[in-house]
Amino acid sequence: MAWERHSLLSYLILFGLLACISACTRPNDKDTSRPLVLWKEKFKEEKHIVLMAPWEQAENAYAELNAGVSSTDEMKLWIGFQIEILDETENDPLKDEIRMSAASDLMDYPDIVRPYVQHLEDGLATNRYKEARVRDWVKFAIERVKARDNMKQP
């Protein structure tokens, strides 16, 4: 019975040490600068792939970048990139899915979209957004920004 206690105690100490070692080697969750820098670097490297590469490569790069957005600064870059996607891929019918995703992302962040409202309205006026769903989502994003602005006014 005594040996069982010592054996159990030994296992507990061993697991405690392993847990401590594991915790000590993990990256600091409070240090957000490193992931931000990594995402920004990846963004710089893969942005052109989304815009210029064949649709399959572009969609993979887009999905990977989208999944990595995790901070307000990154989201500001991402939303600006959605506008760029809508502008730069309008003549590439194989990138319709990316354009729809880009337009869809605009609807969820009215405060970040606000600086782009005039540009988006100009795009609607010149029929830059040829797909009906993209047009609808851009209109909805603009409406959300304006409704939010109206709510803020006394």
C-alpha positions as CSV (number, residue, x, y, z in Angstrom):
1,M,0.0,0.0,0.0
2,A,2.8,2.4,0.8
3,W,4.6,1.6,-2.4
4,E,1.3,2.5,-4.3
5,R,1.2,5.9,-2.6
6,H,4.9,6.5,-3.6
7,S,4.2,5.3,-7.1
8,L,1.1,7.5,-7.4
9,L,3.0,10.5,-6.0
10,S,5.8,9.9,-8.4
11,Y,3.4,9.9,-11.3
12,L,1.8,13.1,-10.1
13,I,5.1,14.8,-9.8
14,L,6.1,13.5,-13.3
15,F,2.9,14.8,-14.9
16,G,3.2,18.1,-13.0
17,L,6.8,18.5,-14.4
18,L,5.6,17.7,-17.9
19,A,2.7,20.1,-17.7
20,C,5.1,22.8,-16.4
21,I,7.6,22.2,-19.2
22,S,4.8,22.2,-21.8
23,A,3.4,25.5,-20.4
24,C,6.8,27.1,-20.3
25,T,7.6,26.3,-24.0
26,R,4.3,27.7,-25.3
27,P,4.3,31.1,-26.9
28,N,3.0,33.9,-24.8
29,D,-0.7,34.3,-25.7
30,K,-0.6,38.0,-24.6
31,D,2.1,38.9,-27.2
32,T,-0.1,39.7,-30.2
33,S,2.7,41.5,-32.1
34,R,4.3,38.3,-33.4
35,P,1.1,36.8,-35.0
36,L,0.2,40.2,-36.4
37,V,3.6,40.5,-38.1
38,L,3.4,37.0,-39.4
39,W,-0.1,37.6,-40.9
40,K,1.0,41.0,-42.4
41,E,4.0,39.3,-44.0
42,K,1.9,36.5,-45.4
43,F,-0.6,39.1,-46.6
44,K,2.2,41.0,-48.5
45,E,3.4,37.8,-50.0
46,E,0.1,36.3,-51.1
47,K,-1.9,39.4,-52.0
48,H,-0.7,39.3,-55.6
49,I,-1.6,35.6,-55.8
50,V,-5.3,36.4,-55.1
51,L,-5.3,39.2,-57.6
52,M,-3.2,37.7,-60.4
53,A,-2.9,33.9,-60.1
54,P,-5.2,31.4,-61.7
55,W,-8.5,31.0,-59.8
56,E,-7.6,27.8,-57.9
57,Q,-4.4,29.3,-56.5
58,A,-6.2,32.6,-55.8
59,E,-9.0,30.9,-53.9
60,N,-6.6,28.9,-51.8
61,A,-4.5,32.0,-50.9
62,Y,-7.7,34.0,-50.2
63,A,-9.1,31.4,-47.9
64,E,-5.8,31.1,-46.0
65,L,-5.4,34.8,-45.6
66,N,-9.1,35.2,-44.5
67,A,-8.7,32.5,-41.9
68,G,-5.7,34.3,-40.4
69,V,-7.3,37.7,-39.7
70,S,-7.5,38.1,-36.0
71,S,-7.1,41.7,-35.0
72,T,-8.6,45.1,-35.8
73,D,-5.5,46.2,-37.6
74,E,-5.5,43.1,-39.7
75,M,-9.2,43.6,-40.4
76,K,-8.6,47.1,-41.7
77,L,-6.0,45.7,-44.1
78,W,-8.3,42.9,-45.1
79,I,-11.3,45.2,-45.8
80,G,-9.1,47.5,-47.9
81,F,-8.0,44.4,-49.8
82,Q,-11.6,43.4,-50.4
83,I,-12.2,46.7,-52.1
84,E,-9.0,46.1,-54.2
85,I,-10.3,42.7,-55.1
86,L,-13.6,44.1,-56.4
87,D,-11.7,46.7,-58.4
88,E,-8.9,44.5,-59.8
89,T,-10.7,41.3,-60.6
90,E,-13.8,42.7,-62.3
91,N,-12.8,41.3,-65.7
92,D,-11.8,37.8,-64.5
93,P,-15.0,35.7,-64.5
94,L,-13.2,32.8,-62.8
95,K,-12.8,35.0,-59.7
96,D,-16.5,35.6,-59.2
97,E,-16.5,33.5,-56.0
98,I,-13.7,35.6,-54.5
99,R,-15.5,38.8,-55.5
100,M,-18.7,37.5,-53.8
101,S,-16.7,36.7,-50.7
102,A,-15.1,40.1,-50.8
103,A,-18.4,41.9,-51.1
104,S,-19.9,39.7,-48.4
105,D,-17.1,40.7,-46.0
106,L,-17.9,44.4,-46.4
107,M,-21.3,43.9,-44.9
108,D,-20.0,42.9,-41.5
109,Y,-17.7,45.8,-40.7
110,P,-19.5,49.1,-41.3
111,D,-17.0,51.1,-39.2
112,I,-14.1,49.8,-41.2
113,V,-16.0,50.2,-44.6
114,R,-16.9,53.9,-43.9
115,P,-13.8,55.4,-45.6
116,Y,-14.7,53.4,-48.8
117,V,-18.4,54.4,-49.1
118,Q,-17.9,57.0,-51.8
119,H,-15.6,54.6,-53.8
120,L,-18.2,51.9,-53.5
121,E,-21.0,54.2,-54.6
122,D,-18.9,55.3,-57.6
123,G,-18.5,51.6,-58.4
124,L,-22.2,51.0,-58.3
125,A,-22.8,54.1,-60.5
126,T,-20.4,52.9,-63.1
127,N,-21.6,49.3,-63.0
128,R,-18.1,48.0,-61.8
129,Y,-19.9,45.3,-59.8
130,K,-21.4,43.2,-62.6
131,E,-22.7,40.3,-60.5
132,A,-26.1,40.9,-59.0
133,R,-25.1,39.4,-55.6
134,V,-22.0,41.5,-55.4
135,R,-24.0,44.6,-56.2
136,D,-26.6,43.7,-53.6
137,W,-24.0,43.1,-50.9
138,V,-22.1,46.3,-51.7
139,K,-25.4,48.2,-51.5
140,F,-26.2,46.6,-48.2
141,A,-22.7,47.4,-46.8
142,I,-23.3,51.1,-47.8
143,E,-26.7,51.1,-46.2
144,R,-25.3,49.6,-43.0
145,V,-22.7,52.4,-42.8
146,K,-25.3,55.1,-43.4
147,A,-27.7,53.6,-40.9
148,R,-25.0,53.4,-38.3
149,D,-24.1,57.0,-39.0
150,N,-27.8,58.0,-38.6
151,M,-27.9,56.2,-35.3
152,K,-25.0,58.2,-34.0
153,Q,-26.5,61.6,-34.8
154,P,-28.7,63.2,-32.1
